[in-house]
Amino acid sequence: MKIGLDLPPQIRVFAAFFIYSFCMGSLYPRIPAIQQAMGVGEGALGLALIGPGVGTILSLTFAGPILERIGYRRVLVGGIPLLSALYALAVWAPNPLTLFLLLIPVGLTIGCIEIIINLEADRVEHAIGRRIMSRAHAFWSFGFFFAGLAGAFIAQSGVSPQMHLLAMVPVVGAATWLVLGRYRPAPHRAGGSTEAAPRFAAPTLAILMLVSVCLSAMVMEGAGIDWSAIYMRDEFDAAPFWAGFAVALVAGSQAVARFFADGFVERFSPVVVARALLVILGAGVVLVFAAPSFALAYVGLALIGVGSSALFPLAMSAAAQRTDRPAAVNVAALAQISFVAFLVGPPLLGYVAEHFGIRWTFGVGLPLVILSLLTSHALKPRAAMREVPAE
């Protein structure tokens, strides 16, 4: 007897992104409670939160051949419930060093899932002849939004982070088997390269320009996820629900913007869309940094979510269009450096918060936004792309 729903391939991809991010998003609304239980400052907590980044970077670099041998279905169907269990274990850590060590396996699992679901989205997109990548990432943000919302309610009810994340394990496991129980990997793209990708793709000057375009979005998105709950608690004495809701707000506004991003990119040029998003991101950063009230802080966080929504996909598309090297090499170079910024940069902002105040965790984003605006011309298409109909 087969377990799970019989879903169209693109719906299965959207569901995989949603469940995976729902699993990840359960942690971040509970960070204020974890910090309080440990009795540590933002600097020590930030170092602990580098653990997932270390694991993810290792996984993205070395896991590809291992995943091929084990099989994508086994890894995905088993990996998402495993990720939930690893999060549930990590929150029992009594100190930052233990939390850091327990989060490294979390990152290793995240990297494996990232490889599979993004590759699956690309192959399904090619097979059905419609763009789904931006929408798939929108469902990632929707998953984070609902996890943040649920976490905010649970935090307000007084349930400990340990019991909260433990309860998520059977929920995530059941959802995974329901929507992925009949998952079979999509076929390889016809005519794709069969050469092994390099473990580290050295960036060219052009790729570094594209990194600078999306750097502000990557760092500020991470800051919104890691530090917005603590920001609301410390600056506005927010109750646990309203602190956790800040995480959901960043993800929710980002999800809506990503859902409609492809249409705007097709109607306008990538450069115009990127500059508009960077202006929105800059306004959000300034507003969060200077917000005199609870409500304006939320507006700023929502603007950060919108502004950070599509800059990385636009940079990835521009990297793939370059003709100086194989597309896979340019994409790998951009992805590796950008993931380092996204996974390691925001936790290190804990030291900025500890020494200069939590508002500066967001304030340091303004120079990055200016840098991104100055280099946004790098997104100008280099060659005509073969267009596929928008979904």
N, C-alpha and C positions, 0 to 999 in steps of 0.2 A: 504493500500500500504506500503510495507516494504521499509525502507530507508537504503541505504548503499550497499556496494559491497558484493557479496557472495564469501568469501575468504577461502582457506584452513586454518585449525586452527593454524598451525605454522606461516603462513604468517600474520595472524591477530595478533599473539603475537609479531612478529617483528615490525609490524606497530604500535602497542600500545606502545612499548618501544620507538620507534622513535618519535612519536608525543609528548609523555610525556616529553622526554628529550629536544625536540625542544622548548617546552613551558618553561621549566626550564632555558635553555641556553640563552634565550633572555636577561636576566638580566645582566649577567656577563660582556659582552663587554661594557656595559654602566656604570659600576662602577666608572671609572674615572670621568665621567660627573656628576654622583650623588655626588661623594666626593667634586668636585669643587663647585657644587651648594650649598652644606651644609657648605662649608668652614671649614671642620674639618680634623684632622690628621688621620693617619692609625689606631691608637689605638681606637679612638671613633668609626670609621667606622667598625673596626673588631668586636667590641662589638655588634653593630647593626646587623651584619651578623650572629651572633649566634642565632638570632630569629628562622630561619628555623630549626636549629638543635634542639632547645628546643621543638618546635612543633612536629618534626618528632619522637623524642625519646618518647614523651608522646603518640603519635599515635601508634607507633610500640608496645608499652607496653600494651595499654588498648583498642585499637580499634577493635581487632579481633572479639570478640563476637557481637559487634554492627554491623560490616560489614555483618556477617552471617545473622542477622535479617533483615537488609535493603535489602540485595541482592547485589551480586557482580556486576551484569550488571548495575543496577541503579547507584551504586557508581562510577564505572569506566566511564560510558558514561557521567555522570554529573560532575564527579570530575575533569577530565582533563580540560574542559572549565572553570570550577570554579577556578582551579589553575591559569589559564591564567588571569582571572579577578582579582584574589587576588594580583598577581604580578603587574598588571596595577594600582591597588589602592595603593600598598605599595610605588611605586616610587614617589608618590606625597608627601611623608613625608618631613616635613621641617627641621627635626633634627634627630640625631641618635636614641634617645629614641623612638620617634614615629615610625621610621623605624623598630626598634627592635619589637615593639608591633604589627605592621602590618604584620611582617614576621612570627609571631607565627602561625596564621591561615594558612599561606602558608605551614609551616612545618607539621601541622596537616593533611592537604590535601595530601602532599607528602607521609607521612607515610601510609595513607590509600591506595593510588595508588600502592606504593611499595609492600605492602602485597599482593594485588590482582594480579598484573602482574607477580610477581615472583612465586606465587603459581600456576597461570595459566600456566606459562612456564614449571614448574615442572610436572604438570598433563598432558599437551600436550606431553611433552617429553616421559613420561611413556606410553601414549596411542599410539603414533605412532612408538615407539621403536627406536628412533634416538635421539642423543644428540642435543639439541638446546639451552641450557642455555648460554654457552659462546657466541654463535652467537647472541642470544637475547640481551645480554649486549653489543655486538659490535654495534647493531643497536641503543642502548641507546647512545653510544659514537658518532655514525654517526649523530644522531639527534642534539647532542650538537655541533658537528662540523658545521653543516649547520646553526644552530642558531647563532653561533659565527661569521660565515662568513657574514650572513645577517646583524647581529648587527654591524659588522665593517663597511660595506658599508653605513648603515643608519646613523651611528655616523659620518662618514666622510661627509655625505650630510648636516649635521647640524640639523637634526630632533632631537627634545628633547627626553630624555628617556620616558617622560610621554606620548607623542604622539606615540612613537615607540611601547611601550608595550600595549597601548590602541588599536592600529591597529592590534596587534597580537590576540586579543580576538576573533574576528569573523573568522580569519584564522584558529586558533586552533579549534574553535567550529565546523566549517565546515569539517575540516579534521577528527575530532573525529567521527562525525556522518557518514561520508563517509566510514570509515574503521571499525568502531565498532557498526554501527547502527544495524547489525544483529548478534552481539556477543551474544553467550550463553556460560556460564561457562562450562569448560570441567568437566567430571565426576571425582569424588574422585579416588585416587589410590586404587586399589583393595588390601585388606589385610592391609591397613594402620591403624595406631593406632587411636583409637577414644577417648583417654584420652586427657583432656584439658592440653595444654602446660602451664608451670608456667609463671607468668608475669615477673619474673626475675629469670634467670637461673644462679646460682652461678658458676663462673669459677673454674675449677681445675687447678693444676699446668701445666698439659699438654695443656689445652686450653690457658692458659696465654702464653705458649711457641708459640702456633700458632698465637696468637694475635701479639706477637713480630715479627713474620715472615712477616706479612702483614702491620705492623704499618707504616713503612717508605713509602710504596706505598700509603696507605690511606691518610697520611698527605701531601705527596708531590703532589698527584693528586689534593687534595683540595687546596693546595697552588697555583698550576697552574691555577685552575679555578678562585680562589678569587683574586689573586694578580698579575698574569702575565701581565694584561693590564696596571696596575699602574706601574709595574716594567719597561715595555718598554717605557712608557711615561716619567718616572722620570730619568731613566738611559740613554736613547738614544733620548730623546725629540721626540718620535715617534708621527706621526700624528694619529688622531683618528682611521683611518682604520687599520694602522699597530699595534696599541695598541690592538684593538679588535681582530685582526687576531691571536694574541698570544694565546688567549683563544681557538680559533678554532683549532690551530695547536696542542695543547696538546690533545684535544679531538679527532682530526682526526687521529693522529699517534696511539693513544690508540685504536681507533676503528679498524684500520687495523690489529694491533697485536692481538686483541681479536678475530677477525674474523678467524684467522688461528691458534689460540692457541691450540685448541683441538688436531689437528694433531700432533703438537710438543710434547704434553703431552703423546700421545699414542706411539710415536716413541721413546721418551726418558723418563727418570723417572721424576716424579714431582720435586725431589730435584735438578736434573740437570737443568731443565727448570727454576726453581725458582732462582737458583744461577746465571744463565745467565742473567735473567731479573734484578736481583739486581745489577749486575756489570754494566749493561746498565743504570739503574736508578742512580747509584752512579756517573757514568760518566756525565750524564745529570745534576745532582745537582752541581758538580764541575764546569762544563762548564757555567751554568747559573750564578753561584756565581762569577766566575772570568772573564766572557766574556768581551773582550776588544772592541767588535764590535757588531753591530746590527745583522749581519748574524750568528755569532757564538752563540749569545743568542737564536736565533730561533732553531739552531741545538740542543742546550741543552734542550730547552722546548720540542722538538720532542722526544728526548731520554727519558725525564721524562714520556711522554705519553706512549711510548713503555714499559719502565721498570715497570710502575705501572699497566700494563694491566691485568695480569692474577694471580697476587699473592693472592688476596682475594679469587677468586674461588678455587685456589689450597688449601688454608687453610680451606675453607668450606668443600671441599671434604675430607680432612684429618680428620676434626672434625667428619664428618658423619661416617667415617670408624672405629672410636674408639669404643671399646667394653666395656669400664668401666661403661658407662651409656647409656640410650637410645639415639639414634642418634639425635632425635629432641631436646633433652635437650642440648647436646653438641653444636649443630648447633646454637641454640638460644643464648647460652652463648657467643660464638664467635661473632655472629652477633651484639648483643647488645653492647658489649664493642668496637668492631671495628667501629660501627656506631657513637658512642660517639667521638672516635678519628677523624673520617672523618668529622663530622658535626661541632664539637666544636673546635678541634685543629687548623685548618687553619685560622678561623677568629681571634683566639687569637694571631696568628702570626703578626697581625697588631701592637701589642705593641712592638714586636721585630723590625718591620720595622720602627716604629716611633722613637725608642731610639737608634738603631744601624744601620739603613739604610735598604732599601728595599731588597738589595742583601742578607742580613742575613735571610730574610724570607725563602730563599731556602738553604742558608748555614747551617742552623740548621738541615737540613735533612741528612747530611753526617753521624753523629753519629747514627742516626736511621737506615740508610742503613747498617752500620757495625753491629749493633745489629741484624738486620734481617739476615745477612749472618751467624752470629755466631749461630743462632737458626734454620737455614733452614733445618737441619737434622730432625726436628720434622715433616716434610712433608713426611717422608718415610712411605709407606703404611703399615698399621698394620695388615691388613687381605686382603685376595683376594676379589676383587670386582666382582660382576656379570657385565660383560661387555655387552654393547649394541652397535650395529654398529654405527660408526660415520656417521653423515649426509654427 
